[in-house]
Each structure stands twice: as C-alpha cells, then as structure tokens.
Amino acid sequence: KDLNIKEFFFGFYERRIKRLVPALIIFNLITSFIVVLVIDNPGYQLRTSIASLVGISNIYLFSQSTDYFASSVTLNPFLHTWSLSIEAQFYMIFPFLAWFTGFSRSKRGGQDNFLFVITFLSILSFIFYIYLNIINPSKAYFLLTTRFWEISFGCIIFLLRNKLSKELIQKKELLVYFLFFTLFLIFIIPQSLGLISTVFIVLNTGALILLLNKEYKI
C-alpha cells in the first residue's frame, strides 16, 4: 500500500520526534536546574535552553553574536544545541523535497529528481558558506542556509552508494586510505583554515557512509 501525503509526513516527523525530543527535554530539565544553582545570572543560558526546545537555538545564538570558540561562552552548557536546531530545521524541509520529487512515493525518476534537487541546493548552500565565512563568520557558522550542504551531503552519498554499490565493493581499500588521509589532515589543519577542515570532515563522513556494509532506507 502506497503512503499518502499525511501518512508520510506524520510518520517522518513522529520518528524524528521520538529520537530527538525525549533526550533533549531530559537534558534541558536537569541542566537548567544545575545552571540556576551555580550561575548568578542564568538568563542567557536559560533562553538558549528554551530556544533549543523549539529548534531555534542556532538563530538565538546568532542574534546574540555568539562566538562559539570564545572563552565567554564556556558557561553556557546549551551552546552545542545549535547543531541540533539546524538538524530540526533541515527535517522541516527534507520531507517536502522527498515527497514532491517523487522519491518517497517510489515514482519513476523520483530518485533522480530528488538527487538533482538536493545536489543543486547543496551547491548553493556551499557557495553561501564560503562567501559568508569571509564577510560574516557567525552567520556562516550558525544558520541552516550555510549548513544545509553538510547534512544533505550524506543524502547524496547514500543515493550514489545505491547506484554504485558494485563498484564500491571493489574500491573499499581506496576509501579506507582516503578516510585515514582526511583524518590526518583534519588534525593538522590550523583553526584559521577552519573552512578547509570542515570540508574534509564532511568528505570523511561521506567515506564512512560509503563503507557501510548494510542497505538502509532514508
């Protein structure tokens, strides 16, 4: 039986909510309680916590012009939730792309349509990422428009893996060498070249996906 649009969207979001929200709520409750006890003026931290619960802590942190690596943010235990918010925002877009390209409905040509659309959007996102790294590093760091390509790259690799599975079996040794080479580069690249390091991290993750032995569905 083919899924209708309501079943698909509800099923998609239900799985993501069950996977992400319970752990996030428990973490926020326990951490907020500790923050109130140990920090004199915890407003900034608690606002970050609330923002993370509705999937916008990255936007809130950007609005505060937060430098993730500055020593002044070390007392915000919710700082890392920015990436979870980006993931949540990505999940708001992803099912629309999957459904209307025909991919999630197993329509003829749906996978190729989906691959084309998500690759096109990823290229745009990557261009924005490079450009904003130069003129506005905080925006490049915290917003979905410049992080979309990192998450969608995994989808692209997954789809290509299904198409090239036989060829990959013969070239796994090359992927392993590539994996260790990029890991080495990530460790030696200085922080001032963080953009290059980020690219290598994403490529490294793509290599790991290609090395998977089992078949998975999105």
C-alpha positions as CSV (number, residue, x, y, z in Angstrom):
1,K,0.0,0.0,0.0
2,D,1.4,3.4,-1.0
3,L,1.6,6.1,1.6
4,N,-0.5,9.2,1.2
5,I,1.0,12.5,2.0
6,K,-0.5,12.7,5.5
7,E,0.9,9.3,6.5
8,F,4.3,10.1,5.1
9,F,4.7,13.4,6.9
10,F,3.2,12.2,10.2
11,G,5.4,9.1,10.1
12,F,8.5,11.0,9.2
13,Y,8.1,13.6,12.0
14,E,7.0,11.0,14.5
15,R,10.2,9.0,14.1
16,R,12.4,12.2,14.4
17,I,10.5,13.5,17.4
18,K,10.8,10.1,19.2
19,R,14.5,10.0,18.5
20,L,15.4,13.6,19.4
21,V,12.9,15.2,21.7
22,P,12.8,13.0,24.9
23,A,16.6,13.1,25.4
24,L,16.6,16.8,24.7
25,I,13.9,17.5,27.3
26,I,15.6,15.4,30.0
27,F,18.9,17.1,29.3
28,N,17.4,20.6,29.4
29,L,15.5,20.0,32.6
30,I,18.5,18.6,34.5
31,T,21.0,21.1,33.1
32,S,18.7,24.1,33.7
33,F,18.2,23.0,37.3
34,I,22.0,22.9,37.8
35,V,22.5,26.2,35.9
36,V,20.1,28.0,38.2
37,L,22.0,26.7,41.2
38,V,25.6,27.6,40.1
39,I,25.2,30.7,37.9
40,D,24.3,34.1,39.4
41,N,22.5,35.5,36.3
42,P,21.5,32.5,34.1
43,G,19.1,34.4,31.8
44,Y,21.3,33.8,28.7
45,Q,21.7,30.1,29.4
46,L,18.0,29.5,30.1
47,R,17.0,31.4,27.0
48,T,19.3,29.2,24.9
49,S,17.7,26.2,26.6
50,I,14.1,27.4,25.7
51,A,15.2,28.2,22.1
52,S,16.7,24.7,21.7
53,L,13.3,23.1,22.7
54,V,11.6,24.8,19.8
55,G,14.5,24.2,17.4
56,I,15.9,27.7,17.1
57,S,18.9,27.9,19.4
58,N,21.2,28.5,16.5
59,I,19.2,31.5,15.5
60,Y,19.1,32.8,19.1
61,L,22.9,32.4,19.4
62,F,23.5,34.1,16.1
63,S,21.2,37.0,17.3
64,Q,23.5,37.3,20.3
65,S,26.6,37.4,18.0
66,T,28.0,34.4,19.8
67,D,31.5,33.3,19.1
68,Y,31.4,29.5,19.6
69,F,35.1,29.4,20.5
70,A,35.2,32.4,22.7
71,S,36.1,31.9,26.4
72,S,33.0,33.9,27.4
73,V,30.6,31.2,26.3
74,T,32.2,28.4,28.3
75,L,29.5,28.8,31.0
76,N,26.6,28.1,28.5
77,P,26.0,24.3,28.6
78,F,23.3,24.7,25.9
79,L,25.7,26.1,23.4
80,H,26.1,22.9,21.5
81,T,22.3,22.6,20.8
82,W,22.8,24.9,17.8
83,S,23.6,21.9,15.7
84,L,20.5,20.0,16.9
85,S,18.4,23.0,15.9
86,I,19.9,23.0,12.4
87,E,19.1,19.3,12.2
88,A,15.5,20.0,13.2
89,Q,15.2,22.8,10.6
90,F,16.6,20.5,8.0
91,Y,14.0,18.0,8.9
92,M,11.3,20.6,8.2
93,I,12.5,20.9,4.6
94,F,13.6,17.4,3.8
95,P,10.2,15.5,3.6
96,F,8.8,18.2,1.2
97,L,11.8,17.6,-1.1
98,A,11.4,13.8,-0.8
99,W,7.6,13.9,-1.4
100,F,7.3,16.4,-4.2
101,T,10.2,15.0,-6.2
102,G,8.5,11.6,-6.1
103,F,11.4,10.0,-4.2
104,S,9.4,9.0,-1.1
105,R,6.5,7.7,-3.3
106,S,8.8,5.5,-5.4
107,K,7.7,7.3,-8.5
108,R,9.6,6.6,-11.7
109,G,12.5,9.0,-11.9
110,G,11.8,10.1,-8.3
111,Q,15.3,9.2,-7.0
112,D,17.0,11.1,-9.9
113,N,14.7,14.1,-9.4
114,F,15.5,14.1,-5.6
115,L,19.2,13.7,-6.2
116,F,19.2,16.6,-8.7
117,V,17.3,19.0,-6.4
118,I,19.2,18.2,-3.3
119,T,22.5,18.5,-5.1
120,F,21.5,21.8,-6.6
121,L,20.5,23.2,-3.1
122,S,23.7,21.8,-1.6
123,I,25.9,23.6,-4.2
124,L,24.1,26.9,-3.4
125,S,24.5,26.3,0.3
126,F,28.2,25.6,-0.1
127,I,28.7,28.8,-2.1
128,F,26.9,30.8,0.6
129,Y,29.1,29.0,3.2
130,I,32.3,30.0,1.5
131,Y,31.1,33.6,0.9
132,L,29.8,34.2,4.4
133,N,32.8,32.7,6.0
134,I,34.7,35.7,4.6
135,I,32.2,38.5,5.4
136,N,30.2,37.2,8.3
137,P,31.6,34.1,10.0
138,S,28.9,33.9,12.7
139,K,26.2,33.7,10.1
140,A,28.1,31.0,8.2
141,Y,28.5,29.1,11.5
142,F,25.1,29.2,12.9
143,L,22.5,29.2,10.1
144,L,20.9,26.4,8.1
145,T,21.4,28.1,4.8
146,T,25.2,27.7,5.2
147,R,25.0,24.3,6.9
148,F,22.4,22.6,4.6
149,W,25.1,21.2,2.4
150,E,26.8,19.4,5.2
151,I,23.7,17.4,6.1
152,S,22.4,16.9,2.6
153,F,25.8,15.6,1.5
154,G,25.0,12.4,3.5
155,C,21.8,12.0,1.5
156,I,23.7,12.5,-1.8
157,I,26.4,9.9,-0.8
158,F,23.7,7.5,0.3
159,L,21.9,7.7,-3.1
160,L,25.1,7.4,-5.0
161,R,26.1,4.4,-2.9
162,N,22.9,2.6,-4.0
163,K,23.8,3.4,-7.6
164,L,27.4,2.4,-7.4
165,S,27.3,-0.5,-4.9
166,K,29.1,-3.0,-7.1
167,E,31.9,-0.6,-8.0
168,L,32.4,0.4,-4.3
169,I,32.9,-3.2,-3.2
170,Q,36.0,-3.3,-5.4
171,K,37.3,0.1,-4.2
172,K,36.8,-0.1,-0.4
173,E,40.6,-0.1,0.2
174,L,40.9,3.3,-1.5
175,L,38.1,4.6,0.6
176,V,39.8,3.4,3.8
177,Y,43.1,5.1,2.7
178,F,41.1,8.3,1.9
179,L,39.4,8.1,5.3
180,F,42.7,8.0,7.2
181,F,44.3,10.6,5.0
182,T,41.5,13.1,5.6
183,L,41.6,12.4,9.4
184,F,45.3,13.2,9.4
185,L,44.6,16.5,7.5
186,I,41.8,17.4,9.9
187,F,44.2,17.1,12.9
188,I,47.0,19.2,11.4
189,I,45.0,22.0,9.7
190,P,45.1,25.2,11.9
191,Q,41.9,26.8,13.2
192,S,42.5,29.7,10.8
193,L,41.8,27.3,8.0
194,G,38.6,26.0,9.5
195,L,36.7,26.2,6.3
196,I,39.0,23.6,4.7
197,S,38.9,21.5,7.8
198,T,35.1,21.5,7.7
199,V,35.1,20.3,4.0
200,F,37.4,17.4,5.0
201,I,35.2,16.4,7.9
202,V,32.2,16.2,5.6
203,L,34.1,14.2,3.0
204,N,35.4,12.0,5.8
205,T,31.8,11.3,6.9
206,G,30.8,10.6,3.3
207,A,33.6,8.0,3.0
208,L,32.2,6.3,6.2
209,I,28.7,6.2,4.6
210,L,30.2,4.6,1.5
211,L,31.9,1.9,3.6
212,L,28.6,0.7,5.2
213,N,28.0,-3.0,4.6
214,K,24.2,-3.0,5.1
215,E,21.4,-1.5,3.0
216,Y,19.5,1.3,4.7
217,K,16.5,3.3,3.7
218,I,16.1,7.0,4.3
